């Protein structure tokens, strides 16, 4: 037998393998979000390539598919594949805080640290026929803006006397840097009514839950925001090149009417980013009814007990059961007590009473409702943070941890920003805040919250693992940061160091007690 005619099986196998086309990777552009989501979902149900799928899919077929698999069968992961960009402009700071309160959220907002908000305008709630309340509200908000402007100017002049301009630094750069430092202080007087703008890029599943949550808000502005967000997703999107494409289509039509008609369908077609996936988003009865009952349960449990004094950062050590943690966390978001105070009271209850509280958190849960965020429990590190609203908004960006927010109140007082006393402006600052807090008490409705300045303290519970605590402490303690959250980041590190001293060596934090170069941002 001729040896040359024998085929080595191993060599044959290698030849087959190497004859396969190489892995192909390509970016996709130009497909509508829902159509693209359908095409990606087809990978699990079809052998077609992405290019083949997109060529055969129409928006109608995508809608039929999504109506079946998303709404009827509950395959919600499909909506994760449709990403949509939104611009949301002229909403209040209060509404912005609520809008971005999603764990799966990406976006950017106007910075109160780098921009002058004097001319941004502000939100006016509907006080109906109560003219006195409307006048008091308007007077309070306008007073805060006046004080904001005066404080910014006063701090800028004070900083110029404290920090000399280096010879190599240009005057406009020097002024811009010190004005930004002045805004760091002045922003404490911005009311929650202040208008802002932001952009977000979210997937359709996050958008659906976001819209539903906004529609469930007690604030009319936020409910209207939910409606407008849903309308923007299901209606025609704004095309960046729309005017140019329309002009091009008209030019083609002049040269060749028949070709122009064909071009019209392609160049000027109306695009709806998520006409199917969020069209049924509605107020979440589970969230509305549960929060109402939890607020009542918290009031009954605490029986008017005074809110105990608390530090800026309280790392609440774990000594309660998982059941007690869940119950305490459910109550935390429905009142103004500290987590430690609630935890100690709940932990002293018998097992049956603890389970009654937990049951309140699931009583109204519908078939497709996710559990409330308060059920996210079991993390080792729980930081109960009490800080100014403005500083909290920076901490709010850390979405790898679980955050449970309490409502707005004047019960925790307010912070006095660094540098105000040294500039001789503390009395002026405190008078403005106290006046706003007094107006809040007189107004007595949810609309009154818009009149609260950002210097007002609020409480939020941050649950996280060690890696996230280290990340926040290192990032937020850096000298270019705002002094409010720098202090919080340092206190987080200090709390971990005290409870877990062996782990302190792994933090690369910046000591916030060291002097800061005010000309470096």
N, C-alpha and C positions, 0 to 999 in steps of 0.2 A: 504494500500500500504506500502510495506517495505521501510523504510527510507534508509536502506543500499544500495538499488538498484538505488538511485537517484545520478546522476553525477553532481557535481557543475561545471557549465560552466567555471568559472574563474579558478578553479583548473585544469581543462582539458587544458585550454589555456596555463597555466604555464608549464604543463608537455610537451606540444608540443614544446614550445619555448626552454626548456632546453634539449630537445632531439636532437637539431641541433648540428652539429659539431662546435667546437670553431673556431674563426678566425684563419686562417693560415697565417703565415708570413715566407718567406724563401728568402734568397739571391740567385741570379742566376749567375752562372759562366760557361764559356765555349761556350756560344752562340755568333756567329758573330754579330757585331753591327747592321747590317741591318736586319738580321733575328730576332734579339731581338726586334727591332723597330716594325717589322711586327707583331710579337706575341703580343706585348702590344697594338698595334692598333686594334687587333682583339677583344679586350675586348668590343669595341663599336659595333662590328658587329657579335659577336659569343658568345655563352654561354660556350665555352670550357675554361678549366682552363689553366694557363700558361704552366704547364707541358704537358698537352695534346696538346696545340698549338705548342710548340717547337718540340714535337715528330713528328708531321705531316708536319712541314714546312721544305722545302728545300730552298737552296739559289736561285734556279730558280723560285720557287713560290713567294719568297719575291721580286725578281726583277719584276715579272709580276704585283704584287700588287702595288709596288711603282711606276712603270711606269704609272699605271692607276690613282691611287689616288693622287700621289704627283705631277706628271707633267701634267696630263690631267685635273684633278679636282682642283688642287691647294691646297690640304690639307697639308700645309707646316708644321703644328704642328707635323706631323708624324716624320719628320726629327729631331725634338727635342729629340726623344727617342733613337737615335743612337749616342752614345758617343765614340769618337776616340782619342787615345793618339798618339802624334807625337813628335819626337825629330828633332829639326831643328838646324843644326850645321854649323859653319863657314859662318854666314851671318853678314853683317855689322851692326853697331849700328843704322845707318840710316834706314836700312831695318827692323831691329827689332822693332823700334818705329812704323813703319807703320804696321807691322804684328800684333802687340798686340793692335792696335787701334780699338778694338771691345768692345762693352758694355757687351756682353755675352761671356767673355773670362776667362779662368783659366789657369795659368801656372807659371813658374818660369824661371828666366834668370840668367846668370852669373852676379855676383855683382861686380861693379867697385869699391865698398867700401872695399871689403875683398880680392880681388884677384889682382895679378900683371898682367897687360895686355901687358907687354913689348914683350912677345914672342907669342902673340896670332895671329899675322899677320894682314893684312889689305886688303881691297877690292880695286882692280885696275879697274876703268871704262875703256871702250873702247874709246880711243880718235881718232881712225881711223889713218889717215896718218899724223895727227898733232903731230909730234914728240916733238916740243917745249912745247906744252901743256902737254903732257904726262910726260916730264922731269920736268916741273915746279910742276906738281901735286905730282910726286914721291918725289921730293926734299922737298916740303912743308910737306907732311905726315911724311917722315922720320925725318924731323927737329922737328916735334911735339913729336914724340916718344922719340927722344933723350932728348928733354926738359922735357918730362914726367918722364923719368928715373932720370934725374938730380934733378928735383924738389922733387920726392919721397925720394931720398937719402938725399937731403938737409934738408927736413922737418923732416925726421927721426932723423938726427943728432941734429937738433935744439930742437926737443921735448925731447930728452934725457937730454939736459942741463936744460930744464924747469921743467921736472917731474921726481922726484927721485923715484927709485924703492923701494917699501915697503919691509921690511925685510922678511915678510911672503910670498912674491910673487916670483915665480920661474922666472929665467932669460928668458926662452923661452916664457913664458906667457907675461912677460913685453914687450919683443921685438915685439911679435906678435900684441899686443894691440896698441903699438905706431906706428907700420908699417901700421896698418889699419887706424889710424888717419892720417898718412902721405898720404895714398892713397885717403882719403877724399879730400885732397887738390890737389894732383897730377892729379886726374881724370879730372880736369878742362882742361887739355891739351890733353886728348885723342881725336883724330879726329873721326868724324862720320864714317870714313872708317874702324875703328877698328873692327876686327872680334869678334863675341860673339857666344854663343850657348844658346838655350832655349828649354824647353819642354812645350807643351800645351795639354790640354784635352778639346775638344770642341764638341758640338753636330753637327750633319751633316748640320743643317740649318745654324748655324753660320759659319761652314766651307765653305758652298757654297757661302755665301755673302762675306766671307773673301777672298776666291780665286778670285771671280769676281772683288772685289775692288783692289786686288793686280795686277790683269791683266790689270787694267785700269790706273795704275800708270805711270807717265812720266819717272820714273827711270827704266832703262833696268834690273838692278839687281832684283828689286822688281817684275817686270813682270815675269822674269825667276823663281823667288821664287813661284809665283802663279802657274806656270805650274808644278813645281816640287811637290808642295803640292797636286795638283790635281792628278798627277801621283802616288804619294804615297798612296793616298786614294783609287784609282781605281785599283792599282796594288797589287802585293803580299806584305803582311806585314811581317816584321821581327818577328820571333817567338823566345822568350827568351829561350825556351827549345828545339829549333829546332834541334840542333846537338845531344842532348841527345836522343830525340825521334827517330831520324834517325838511331842512333847506336842501340837503342833498337829494332827497326824494323828489322835491319839486323841480329841481334842475334836471333830473332824469326824465320826469314826466314831460317837460317842455321839449326835450330832444326826441323822446319816444314814449307816447302816452301808454301804450301797451306794457312796455317795460316799466314805466313809472308805476302802473297799477300793481305789478308784481313786487316792485321794490317797496311799495307802501306797506304791504303785509309784513315784510321782514324788517324794514327800517323804523317804522313808526308804530309797531304793534304795542298794545298796552300790556304791561307786565305786572302781574300780581304775585307778590313774593310768597304769601302763604294763604291762598284763598280757601284752603280746605282745613288745615291743621288747627287753626285757632277760631274758626267761625262759631263753634259752639261754646267757647269760653264764657262762663257765667259766674255770678257771685257764688262763693263757696259756703254753703249753709253749714257744713261741718266746722269750718273755722269760726264763723260768726257765732253760732250757738254755743260752741265749746268755750270760746273766750268769755262769753257772757256768764256761763255757769262757773268757770274757774275764778272769775273775779268775785263772784258771790261766795264761793267756797273759801277763798283766801281771806275775805272779810270776816267770815264766820269763824275761821280758825284763829285768826290773830285778835279778834274781839277788841279792836281799837287800840291795841298795844302800840306804844310809841316806836317810831323807826329808830333803831339803835345807831349810834355813831359808828362810822366805818372809815377805814383808810382809803386812799386813792386806789390801791391795789390790794385785794385780799385773796391770797392763794388758799382756798378752802381745802384743808386736808381731808383725805378720804377715810371716813370711819363709819359711814352709814351703809345700809344695804343698797343694792341696785334699785330695789323697789322704792325705797325712801328717796333716792336721788331723783328718780323719774317724777315722783309725786311733788317733790320740792321744786323741781324745774318747771313743771306745769304751772304751779302757783306763782312762781317768780315772774313770769311774763305778764301776769294779770294783776300785779300790785306794785308797790314801791319799796318793799322791804328788801333787805340784803339777802343774798343766798344763804349766808351763814345763819342768820336769824330764822329764816324759813326752814332750813335744813334741820336745825336743832329742834324746832317745834314739831316738825313732821316725824323725825326720828323717834320722838318720845311717844308717838301714837301707837296704838295696837295695830297688828297686821291687817285686820279687817278694815279699819278706817283708812289705812294707807292705800289699800286696793280700791276702796270707794273713790278716792281722789284720782287714781290712775284710770278707773273706769269712766270718769267724767271726760277724760281725754279721748275716748274712743266711742262714746255713746252715739254720736251723730255721724260717724264715719261712713261714707257711702262706698259703693262697690269699687270705684276707681280712685278714691281719695288716698293719697299718701299720708302716712302718720304725720302729725304735727312735728315740727323741728324739735320741740321740747323732749321728744322721746329719744333723741340722740344722746345716749348716756353710756357711761362706762369709761370715759377718758380719765386718765390719771391726774391731769392738771386742770383745775377749774379756777380761773381768775375772775373774781367779781370786781369789776372796774367802775369807779365813780369819777367821772371827769367832765370837762366842759363839752358841750355838744359839738363845737367846732373841731376840737381835737379828736373826739370820738369818730367823726366822719373820716379821718385819716386811718384810724384803727379798723374801721368798718371794712376797709379794702382787703383785709386778710381773710380770704374765704376758705382756706384749708381747714380752719377751725370752725366749730359750731358756735354761733352767736345767738343769744336770746336777749332781745331788747325789751326794756320796760318803756312805758309811756312817758310823755313829757309832764313835768311837774316843777313847781318852785320849792317843793319840800326839802330838796337837797342844797338849796342856796345857789351860790355862783362862785366862779373862780376869778381871781384878780391876776391878770397877766403880768409876766415879768417886765420890768422897766417902767411901769406906770408910776409907781411910787417915786422912783428916782427922777422921773421927769416932772414931778409935782402935779400929776394929773389924776391921782387916785380918787380924790374927792369928787371930781367931775365924772369920772368913770362910774363910781359906785352910785352916784345920784341917778345916772341914766338907767342903770340896771334895776335899781330899786323902784324907780318910777314905772318901768315896764312890768315888773313883777306885781306891782300894785294894780296896774291896769288889767293884768291877767286875772287876778283874783276878782275884780269887779265884773269883768265880762262873764266869767263863770261857765262858758260853753267851750266845746272843742275848738271852735274858731279862735278862741283866745290864745291857743298854743302858737299861732302864727306870730303873735306879738312878743314871744320870748326871744331874747338875744342869745347868740351862740355861746356866750359866757356862762349860761345857765348849766348847772350840772345835770347829767343824766346817768343812769346806771345800766350796764349791760354785762351779761355773763359770757365769758369766753372759755370754751372747753377745747382742749387740744392735747396733742402728744408732746413729748420732749423736743423733738426736732422742730416743731412749729414754734414752741416757746423760745428756743434758741434763735431761730430765724428772726422772729419779731424783735427780740431784745437786741440782737446785733444790728439789724437794719434800722430800726427806729431810734436807736440811741446815738446814731452818727451826728456829728456837729452841724451838718447842713440842714438837719431836720428842725421841725417846729418844737419850741421848748415844752409845749404841753405834752405831746406824745413821747418826747424824749424822756421826760420824767416818768411817764407810765412804763416805758420800755425798761428803764433802769430799775424801777420798783419791781417789775416782773422778774428780772434777774436776781435782785436781792431776795425776793421771796423764795425762789428756787434754791438759792445759795443757803438760806437758813434751814429749809426743810430737807434738802438733799445736798449737803456740803461737798460730797465727793464729786458731784457733777459740775460744780461751779467752774472748774478749771477748763472746761470745754467751751465756755462762752468767750467770744471775742467782742465784748461790749466796750463802749466808750463811756468813760466816767462823766456823767452830766454835771458834776460839780466842778469840773475843770473849766477855765475861761474859754470862751469861744471867740474866734475872729469874726466880727460882724460883717466884714467885707467879703467873706467866702460863703457861697450858697451851694 
